[in-house]
Amino acid sequence: PSIEARMAGEFTQQLQDYETLVKATRARSDACQMESVAARKNGTAQPVSFDTREPEAPLPPRFMESDLTIEKVATVLATAAPKGLLMARDELAGWLSGMNSYSGNARAFWLETYGGGPYRVDRVKHTEPIVIPRLAVAWHGGIQPARLAQVMREPDDGLLARFCWFWPDPVPFKLSTTNPDVGFAVAAFERLGMLEMKPGNEPEFTPSPINVPLSERARARLEQFGGDMQARQGFSGDLMVSALGKARGLALRVSLVIEHLRWAAQDGMSQAPAEISEESFLAAVTLVKDYLMPMAERVYGDAAASPHARNVATLARWIANTHPVEVHVRQLQRTVRLPGLGEAPLIHEACEALIEAGWLEAPLPGTRNGRGRAAYRVRPALWEALG
């Protein structure tokens, strides 16, 4: 809200100009109507024609919304958010599952928001469509694994591949001792907001984005990265094929963001970036290749898996990351507390699956169901296999 309040700088004047224009339009309409009536009575002239339509009221600048119809989103983009809009919801499942309840074209509309190109939305109650110069919308939110598994059953049209997925391992809860520098973040964001678009040409004078190309060295890195992602597509499943196909474009987008974030964080009033440096592009490649693509693999694999398979994968990741000598059931319950593995029977089931996979050794006789210490020893050969 504070950011949008700062964005509303010139809106008060725009609203005053609109109210003045409405009054002038109404006065002109009344005058034309009186002239027309007089003409008909006197028979001296043809009735005066006039347009009674009033201009649409301007909308205050928008940065973020949570739940809008397609027509409303289109109106906001066409008037109040020419640079794009952020949609944020705590739970994305309802939006993903019900996007076609309002309109059969909803899914196609949201797919197009990824490209940021021009778009036209026809309205039922109006003869004139809403023309959007740049259909640019970003979505942010969360979704439960079970709900995501339901969404993933639908045919793959590339919508899920347009998201950057995050499903990190849980970390021990710890209160922070320092406060985030909100002032710095707001100042950096305001500096980004000061970036102007390129003035448009006649007749609409619609402004357009300024292109920021890759540097020559960054272009060479893009070609190498694109080839690597294309090669990986031949060894991946359907959803990952789509994600890897979007990886090249995702790296481009992220590199542009990184370049501008670095500029926004600088002191002084330097010129905005004119190109994307090799350094920024390599940082984007590292994020996409080493984090976002593995996260996508985890999300698509775990969300589609059964609860038992998910528990086995969770325990296997914990073993691979922490290198324990043994897996102690009570320790996992009381101290580690892995998601889905809060009960002893579930832990034992996961351990038994890892025994079959050659990761663990069975506990000593009498220790699982008796009073002994139920612990599964990790096979030393596992570390050599994992490298």
C-alpha positions, 0 to 999 in steps of 0.5 A: 500500500505504501508503494502504491500511495507513492505511485499515485503522485500525479493522479490527483491532477489527472482526476481533476482534469477528468472532472473538468472534461466531464463538466465540459462534455455535459455542458456541450451536450446540453448546449447542443440539445438546446440548439437542436430543439430550437432548430426543430421548432423554427424549422431553420436548420437541421437538428444538431448532432452531439455525442453524449458519451462521457470519458471513462474515469481514470484509475489510480496507479496500480502495482499489485492485486489479489483477485480480479476478473479478466475484464478488470485486469484488462482495464487496469493494464490498459489504464492504471498499470501500463508497465504490468501488474503483480497478482498475489494470492496465498493459495493458487489452487483455486485460481488454477482450478477455476480460471475457466469458470468465468470465461472459456478463454481465461486460460488462454488469457493467462498464458498470454500474460507471460509474453507481455505482447498486445492483447484485446479483450472483448466485453459482453456489455460494451461494443468496444473491446479493451485494447491492452498495449502490453499484457504483462502480469506476474503471479505470486503465491503458494499451493499445497502438494496435494492440490498441485497434484490435482492441477498436474493431471490436466493436459500440459499447455505450458502454464505450469512451466511458466512458474518459478517453483520453490520447495526448499527443505525446512530449516530450524525455526529461529527468530531474526535479530535484525530488521529488514532494511525496508527503506532501502527496498522502497527507495530501490523500487521507487528508482525502478519506478522512475524508468520511463518508457519510450514515447509512442508515435501517432496516432495513439502516442502509446509509449513502448518499452525500451529494449535492453539487449544482451552484451556480445559476451552474454549472447555467447553464454546464452547460446551455450546455456540454451544448448545445454537445456535443449540437450536435457529435454531428451532425457526428461518427462513431459512437464520437465520438457516444458520447463526446460524449454522455458529455461532459456527465456527465463534466464533472459528475464532473470538477467534483465531483472538482476541488471536493473536490481544492481543499478537500483541499489547503487548510490547516485544517479547513474544512467539506467542499464543500456545492455545486460552484462555477462556477469548478470547473465551468468548470475541468472544462469546459475540461478536457473540451472542450479536452483530453479530447474532442480526445484521444478524437478522436485515439484513435478516429481514429489507432487505427482508421487504417492505419500509413501514415495514422497516420504521416502524421497524426503528421508533420502534427501535428508540423508544425502544432505546431512550424512548421518551415520544412522537413522534413529527413529526417535530422533527424527520424530523429536528433533529433525521433524521431517515433513510427512514423517512425524509418526514412527510407522511412517518412518519405518516404512520409509527406512524399509524402502531405503533398505531395499534401495541399498541405502540403509541396513536393517536394525539389530534384531529386537530393536524395532518393536521392543525397547531397544534403540531403533536405528537404521545404519547408513551403508558406507558404500552409499557415500561412494555411490553419491560421490 
